[in-house]
Amino acid sequence: MSVEPPSIQAYDLFNGDADGIYALHQLRMAQACDSQWLTCVKRNIALYQKLPTNVALSVTALDISFARNEVGLRQVLGFGGRLRYFDHHAEEKRFAHPRLECYIDCTRDNLPAQAVRLARNSGCSAGNRSARDQLGRLRNYNAYRVTTTELHIHPVDQCRSVHRFEDPQDFFARSSEFGHLREGFAEDHQLPNALAPFAQTVLADVYVLPDTGWTRLLSGTLANQLTSTDSSKSFAVLPPCSSDTYVVSIRTSAASRARTDLFCHCYAGGGGRHAAGGIDHTPASDLGRIIATSINISREIAHEYFPTQHCATTPAFNDSAASLW
């Protein structure tokens, strides 16, 4: 088992969602390390700003966008530190350095069929597979808020809880965390039943959410849920994060070749993956342009793939959004 030498301080930076939590758990089960844990909510991934400066550090980053943190990781290397990077987000700013190890694969994402096959082959029952799947979704859901103080359970506390157990069955039998996350999820999901799209076309729906705590927590999972119920459409979900700024979550349809990450990178604080992305702290004055542009991308894809079914007539918008286009 690999252990960091005592002469250099080790830090583990991890996303506060299921990917980050389980990546840290698996890594430290295999390679023990007396490291400091730094985490974040789903959107606020600028974790390098929390590191000490002017000192050499050993940093491991898990599920934290390389592109969004290029300045911070260059700073760590500049102070004589070393970095290991495990991620699946866009890597267009990736560079080589003798003290930088990168394990980035943007294709390894959303693989439910492979997960079911691996679990079945390991002897996992259908009921246990369902529980594990639900727990992962609950961890992802919990990560969507503006600050960690708004979460049902802090990601560091989640890591400490899961790290007590080598066997997932022991976790389910002895930890109260699963029930706590499930109760919070159920309570929150009673609230958005009355939501309606702010703007609609045959290819895309846009939801602009009210300024409440539950809308920030539901924004990412709502986008995923909408996509799973109608894979032919793209969805944008926009909860407010302050009086004059919004967070944008975008999921493109299964038929679309539009690069969601490239679209989001056109805006400050934007990023993501091929079919899922987001934009942080978007000024309210930009919403009209973002909504219109995301709809226009859908139209272009429609003309390429569905020339007769979807593009024979001009898409209609509801009255409240008509002035945006």
HURA-V25126 format. One line per field, one symbol per residue. phi: phi as a letter, one per 40 degrees, with the letter a starting at -180 (. if undefined). psi: psi as a letter, one per 40 degrees, with the letter a starting at -180 (. if undefined). burial: + if it has 9 or more other ideal C-beta (glycine too) atoms within 8 Angstrom, else -. A space follows every 10 residues. Layout:
# HURA-V25126
phi = ???
psi = ???
burial = ???
This chain:
# HURA-V25126
phi = .cbccccbcb bbbaccccdc ccccdccccc bcacbcbbba cdccbccccc ccbgacbbbb bbgbdcccbd cccccdcccg cbbbbbabcd bcbcacacbb bbbbbcccaf bccccccccc ccgccccccc cccccccccc dcccacbccc ccbcdccccc ccccbcbdcc dccbbccdcc cccccccccc cccccbdcaa bcbabbbbcc cbccccccdc ccccccccca ccbbbbbbcc bacbbbbbbb bcccccbccc ccccccbdgc iibdbaaabc fccdcccdcc cccccccccc ccccbbcccb bcbcccbcdc bdccb
psi = hhhiieehhi hhhiieaddd dddddddedd gihgihhhai iddgegddee iiifihihhh hhfhhddefd ddddddddee iiihhhieah feeiiiidfh hhghheegig gddddddddd deehiddddd dddddddddd ddegididee idhidddddd ddeehdhddd dddeiedddd ddddddddee dedeiiidii ieeiihhhii gidddddedd dddddddddg eeiiihhgii eadeiiihhh hiidehehhd ddddeeihei aaadehiihi fhideedddd dddddddddd dddddfddde edihiiiidd edee.
burial = ---+---+-+ ++++++++++ +++++-++-- --+-+-++++ ++++++++-- +-----++++ ++++++++++ -++-+++-+- ++++++++++ +--------+ ---+-+---- ----++--++ -------++- ++++++++++ +++++--+-+ +-+++--++- +++-+----+ ++--+-++-+ ++-++--+-- -+-----+++ +-+++++-+- ---+++++++ ++++-++--- --++++++++ +---++++++ +++--+-+-+ +-+++-+--+ +++-++++++ ++---++--+ +++++-++++ +++--++--+ +---+-++-- +--+-
